[in-house]
Amino acid sequence: MQCAVCGEISPTDTEFTVSQHWVFAHGGRNPTHHTYREVITRPWKAWWKP
């Protein structure tokens, strides 16, 4: 997750609850930070054979 206010990013993990807990903790420390982005990176390979 990424805070849309300050740009700080949560730890990377495969479990959503890790990011979710980070959002709650970050919002608790920064009461005006209400908006977050979920950042998903999907691995992808392109195979090419001539």
LOVOTOR-100666 format. One record per atom (N, C-alpha, C, O): residue number from 1; residue in three letters; atom name; x, y, z. Coordinates in steps of 0.05 Angstrom, whole numbers. Each point is the difference from the previous one (the first is absolute). Layout:
residues N
> num|residu|atome|x|y|z
> NUM|ALA|CA|X|Y|Z
...
end
This chain:
residues 50
> num|residu|atome|x|y|z
> 1|MET|N|17|-23|0
> 1|MET|CA|-17|23|0
> 1|MET|C|18|25|0
> 1|MET|O|23|-1|9
> 2|GLN|N|-34|22|-20
> 2|GLN|CA|14|25|0
> 2|GLN|C|-18|22|10
> 2|GLN|O|-23|2|-9
> 3|CYS|N|33|15|27
> 3|CYS|CA|-16|22|9
> 3|CYS|C|-1|21|-22
> 3|CYS|O|21|9|-10
> 4|ALA|N|-45|-1|2
> 4|ALA|CA|-3|19|-21
> 4|ALA|C|7|29|9
> 4|ALA|O|3|18|-16
> 5|VAL|N|-1|-14|42
> 5|VAL|CA|6|26|11
> 5|VAL|C|30|5|1
> 5|VAL|O|10|21|-10
> 6|CYS|N|5|-40|21
> 6|CYS|CA|29|5|4
> 6|CYS|C|18|-18|-17
> 6|CYS|O|24|5|-3
> 7|GLY|N|-36|-26|-10
> 7|GLY|CA|15|-18|-17
> 7|GLY|C|14|-22|14
> 7|GLY|O|12|-17|-13
> 8|GLU|N|-14|15|39
> 8|GLU|CA|13|-22|15
> 8|GLU|C|-13|-26|-9
> 8|GLU|O|-24|-2|-5
> 9|ILE|N|41|-20|4
> 9|ILE|CA|-9|-26|-10
> 9|ILE|C|2|-21|22
> 9|ILE|O|19|0|16
> 10|SER|N|-38|-17|-15
> 10|SER|CA|-1|-22|20
> 10|SER|C|21|-21|-8
> 10|SER|O|11|0|-22
> 11|PRO|N|-5|-18|41
> 11|PRO|CA|18|-22|-6
> 11|PRO|C|-13|-18|-22
> 11|PRO|O|-24|-2|-2
> 12|THR|N|41|-10|-14
> 12|THR|CA|-10|-18|-21
> 12|THR|C|-5|-28|12
> 12|THR|O|17|-10|14
> 13|ASP|N|-40|-1|-21
> 13|ASP|CA|-6|-26|11
> 13|ASP|C|-22|-13|-18
> 13|ASP|O|-14|14|-14
> 14|THR|N|12|-40|15
> 14|THR|CA|-20|-14|-15
> 14|THR|C|-27|-1|14
> 14|THR|O|-21|-5|-12
> 15|GLU|N|21|11|38
> 15|GLU|CA|-24|0|16
> 15|GLU|C|-11|29|2
> 15|GLU|O|15|18|8
> 16|PHE|N|-40|-15|-15
> 16|PHE|CA|-12|27|0
> 16|PHE|C|-1|12|28
> 16|PHE|O|2|24|3
> 17|THR|N|-5|-41|17
> 17|THR|CA|-3|10|28
> 17|THR|C|25|16|9
> 17|THR|O|-3|18|17
> 18|VAL|N|26|-25|-28
> 18|VAL|CA|24|15|8
> 18|VAL|C|-2|29|-9
> 18|VAL|O|5|18|15
> 19|SER|N|-14|-14|-40
> 19|SER|CA|-4|27|-10
> 19|SER|C|-23|14|14
> 19|SER|O|1|24|6
> 20|GLN|N|-22|-39|-1
> 20|GLN|CA|-23|11|13
> 20|GLN|C|7|10|28
> 20|GLN|O|-8|22|8
> 21|HIS|N|23|-37|7
> 21|HIS|CA|9|9|26
> 21|HIS|C|18|25|-1
> 21|HIS|O|-2|17|16
> 22|TRP|N|18|-16|-37
> 22|TRP|CA|17|23|-4
> 22|TRP|C|-17|25|-4
> 22|TRP|O|5|21|11
> 23|VAL|N|-26|-24|-28
> 23|VAL|CA|-18|23|-5
> 23|VAL|C|-13|10|26
> 23|VAL|O|0|24|5
> 24|PHE|N|-9|-42|12
> 24|PHE|CA|-13|8|25
> 24|PHE|C|20|13|18
> 24|PHE|O|-6|21|13
> 25|ALA|N|31|-31|-12
> 25|ALA|CA|20|12|17
> 25|ALA|C|9|27|-11
> 25|ALA|O|3|19|16
> 26|HIS|N|0|-17|-42
> 26|HIS|CA|9|25|-12
> 26|HIS|C|-22|21|3
> 26|HIS|O|6|23|7
> 27|GLY|N|-31|-30|-11
> 27|GLY|CA|-22|18|4
> 27|GLY|C|-3|9|29
> 27|GLY|O|-7|23|6
> 28|GLY|N|14|-41|13
> 28|GLY|CA|-1|7|28
> 28|GLY|C|21|20|8
> 28|GLY|O|-4|18|16
> 29|ARG|N|27|-20|-29
> 29|ARG|CA|22|19|5
> 29|ARG|C|-4|26|-15
> 29|ARG|O|11|21|8
> 30|ASN|N|-26|-22|-30
> 30|ASN|CA|-4|24|-17
> 30|ASN|C|-31|2|-5
> 30|ASN|O|-9|-8|-21
> 31|PRO|N|-6|20|39
> 31|PRO|CA|-29|1|-1
> 31|PRO|C|-11|13|-25
> 31|PRO|O|-24|-4|-6
> 32|THR|N|39|19|-9
> 32|THR|CA|-10|13|-24
> 32|THR|C|5|-16|-25
> 32|THR|O|-8|8|-22
> 33|HIS|N|21|-31|25
> 33|HIS|CA|6|-17|-23
> 33|HIS|C|-22|-21|-3
> 33|HIS|O|0|-21|13
> 34|HIS|N|-19|27|-31
> 34|HIS|CA|-24|-17|-3
> 34|HIS|C|0|-16|-26
> 34|HIS|O|-16|-18|-4
> 35|THR|N|34|24|-15
> 35|THR|CA|-1|-12|-27
> 35|THR|C|25|-16|-5
> 35|THR|O|22|9|4
> 36|TYR|N|-26|-34|-14
> 36|TYR|CA|21|-18|-6
> 36|TYR|C|-3|-13|-27
> 36|TYR|O|-23|-2|-10
> 37|ARG|N|45|-7|-2
> 37|ARG|CA|-1|-15|-25
> 37|ARG|C|10|-28|5
> 37|ARG|O|19|-4|14
> 38|GLU|N|-33|-15|-26
> 38|GLU|CA|11|-27|0
> 38|GLU|C|18|-3|-24
> 38|GLU|O|-8|4|-22
> 39|VAL|N|33|-12|27
> 39|VAL|CA|20|-3|-21
> 39|VAL|C|4|-29|-4
> 39|VAL|O|9|-15|18
> 40|ILE|N|-16|5|-42
> 40|ILE|CA|3|-28|-7
> 40|ILE|C|21|-3|-22
> 40|ILE|O|-2|13|-21
> 41|THR|N|21|-30|26
> 41|THR|CA|20|-6|-21
> 41|THR|C|-4|-29|-8
> 41|THR|O|2|-18|17
> 42|ARG|N|-7|13|-42
> 42|ARG|CA|-5|-26|-10
> 42|ARG|C|23|-9|-18
> 42|ARG|O|6|13|-20
> 43|PRO|N|8|-34|28
> 43|PRO|CA|23|-9|-17
> 43|PRO|C|-10|-10|-27
> 43|PRO|O|-22|-12|-2
> 44|TRP|N|37|17|-19
> 44|TRP|CA|-8|-7|-27
> 44|TRP|C|25|-5|-16
> 44|TRP|O|19|16|1
> 45|LYS|N|-19|-37|-17
> 45|LYS|CA|22|-6|-17
> 45|LYS|C|-10|-2|-29
> 45|LYS|O|-22|-11|-5
> 46|ALA|N|37|21|-13
> 46|ALA|CA|-6|-3|-28
> 46|ALA|C|20|-18|-12
> 46|ALA|O|24|5|0
> 47|TRP|N|-34|-27|-12
> 47|TRP|CA|18|-19|-12
> 47|TRP|C|-1|4|-30
> 47|TRP|O|-22|2|-12
> 48|TRP|N|44|-1|0
> 48|TRP|CA|1|5|-29
> 48|TRP|C|19|-21|-12
> 48|TRP|O|23|-3|9
> 49|LYS|N|-33|-10|-29
> 49|LYS|CA|17|-19|-15
> 49|LYS|C|0|8|-29
> 49|LYS|O|-22|1|-12
> 50|PRO|N|45|4|1
> 50|PRO|CA|1|8|-28
> 50|PRO|C|-8|-23|-19
> 50|PRO|O|0|3|-24
end
